[in-house]
Amino acid sequence: QVQPVESGGGLVQAGGSLRLSCAASGRTLRNSYMGWFRQTPGKEREFVAAISWSGGSTYYADSVKGRFTISKDNAKNTVYLQVNSLKPEDTAVYYCARSYYNSSTSGQYDYWGQGTQVSVSS
């Protein structure tokens, strides 16, 4: 079992930045992908970015390319999401999750954190 725990959310003004962290405890993340998703009330969970734990390849949703950066620290079993040039429409609860697949589909992720709130004011 893998237990992701997110942190780093907060309230920022438009144009600001945050660094979200996801510390994953439990089983090894070898051969896994770690993904970030976000969700607003009444909407489905939306893929943001993913990273291959072993190879380090990264994948992004078109809406965040050039503004968000996903990275990892193998020694700390931690995944990061640097979010820059934030817009009000980025306001959401951001979740971290684990998958065995390179996927942007939330249903293919099996272990999820509790989420961290990001709020962007205009």
Protein Blocks (a to p, Z undefined) as FASTA:
>chain_A
ZZdddehiacddehiacddddddehjdfehiacddddddehiacddfbdcdfklopacdd
fklgokaccdddfklopacdddehiafklgccddddddfbdcfbfklpfbdcebjadddd
ZZ
